[in-house]
Amino acid sequence: TCPPATSTEAEVTIISASKGGDATAVKPTICSGTNTTITLANYNGSIIWQVDVNGVFTDIASATGTSYTTPNLTITAKYRAKVTSNNCTPKFSTEATVTVDPPSVSGTITTSATTVCKGSTVTFTLNGSSGSIQWQTDTTSGTYVDIPSATGSLYATFALTKESNFRAVVKKGNCPVAITDKVTISIAPALSGGTATAQPATVCKGTSTTIFLKDHTGSVQWQTNASGTFVNIPNANDTLYVTPNLTVSTIYRAIVSSGNCATATSTEAIVSIIPSSESGTITADKTTICSGTSAILTLVGNTGSIQWQSDATGTFVDIAGATSTVYTTPALTANTNYRAIVTSTGCASVTSAPVLIIITPASQGGTATAVQSSICSG
């Protein structure tokens, strides 16, 4: 038998199997339009990163490192690594899901008012926002601070005592905050009723006057107490008011308002009434007198001061000093008309009906003549 013979040796090298490892997103949730980094650990082999945005994983060109920075994303995506050790069967890493949040949207604030009375509140509505809301104000220090529990789209302020700014800060997920434009709420100045003045303050019965309002703040509503109680005068909203013709003393005032602020009342303007001029009636003790005698005229039922007038030539003229209710004419020699001009202070003058004094010739004694100036006795 032949002796045994030994072959050459064949060396078998053992290659480590492919190991996919663990893929992890540094920021698993990001804001739309931003990116993150995916890292791979506990793997064995060369790497090709893959992405799935529509249900199918596809290789990412040139993405072969142990970490991969995504592009800016607008939709949620999954990432994994395909790891191949030499000629071994490729293995896949765990999947890293990157969730994309929509961006924060601040929206627009609408307000129930931009100017309010001191101590009033305002309601804000935030429209078109996206994200959680935090209302802020800068009423105290000029720096915006959060308002506790003010996190809804509707916010009613606290009672305001000075001008204040408000805004809303909106945050969506991990996205940067978005801030609205500020809304400034101003405090209306305290109302002033102003001063009401009648010009003139004293008028003749049956005439009118004008009431003026100055130094006021707000809208005007005139009132009168002609009925005994102050009531609004319809359509009397200007700074001046022309009264109707008045027959009794009357008080006027203005009620001044602005929004929901407490109203203010002006001073009162008192209009006093002077009795109108009344001419009265002239009576004469005699309307026909003898030439060279006088008549006594009396004015009754008049209101106002008196000025007697006479007319012996066709024109009435004042009689100097004749201002009382009784007037005694001088000795008359011709027919003469008399009348009285009566004036109540501040009122138009009125004229009485005239009275005519008629003059008759005086009695004449004549001259007696005897036919015979001397005769015999018997």
Buried (B, 14 or more C-beta within 10 A) or exposed (E): EEEEEEEEEEEEEEEEEBBBBEBBBBBEBBBBEBBBBBBBEEBBBBBBBBBBBEEEBEEBEEBEEEBBEBEEBBEEBBBBBBBBBEEBEBBBBBBBBBBBBBBBBBBBBEBBBEBBBBEBEBEBBBEEBBBEBBBBBBBEEEEBEEBEEBEEBEBEBEEBEEEBBBBBBBBBBBBEBBBBEBBEBEBBEEBEBBBBBBEEEBBBBEBEBBBBBEEBBBBBBBBBBBEEEBEEBEEBEEBBBEBEEBEEBBBBBBBBBBEEBEBBBBEBBBBBBBBBBBBBBBEBEEEEBBEEBBBEBBBEEBBBBBBBBBBBEEEBEEBEEBBEBEBEBEEBBEEBBBBBBBBBEBBEEBBBEBBEBEBEEEEEEEEEEEEEEEEEEE
